Amino acid sequence: MSQNLPCNLILGIQTIAMKVDPQEEAYVRNAANLVNRLVKYYEQQTNSSDPSAVMALVALDLAMCGIKFDEQHRSLESNILNENKQLLELTEIYAI
């Protein structure tokens, strides 16, 4: 059984200490890096250093990304299922 690793992160101006599964550590660090890049972006775009406002924009941005991803995933899955159905129908038509 693997032990959780200590992982100290800085998100915006907040320091977070947490323990993560070794297989998840890279994802956690990459996510923290993305959050920090978005914090800098929104600080520059809004000329605001209000941590609450900036983090709210970051949260909104990431939530929108998740929603868009889910929608695109469902659409792609639907297209694939339809194409598979059409291919199966063709194989039935031309089956010898």
Secondary structure, 3 states (H helix, E strand, C coil): CCCCEEEEEEECCEEEEEEECCCCHHHHHHHHHHHHHHHHHHHHHHCCCCHHHHHHHHHHHHHHHHHHHHHHHHHHHHHHHHHHHHHHHHHHHCCC
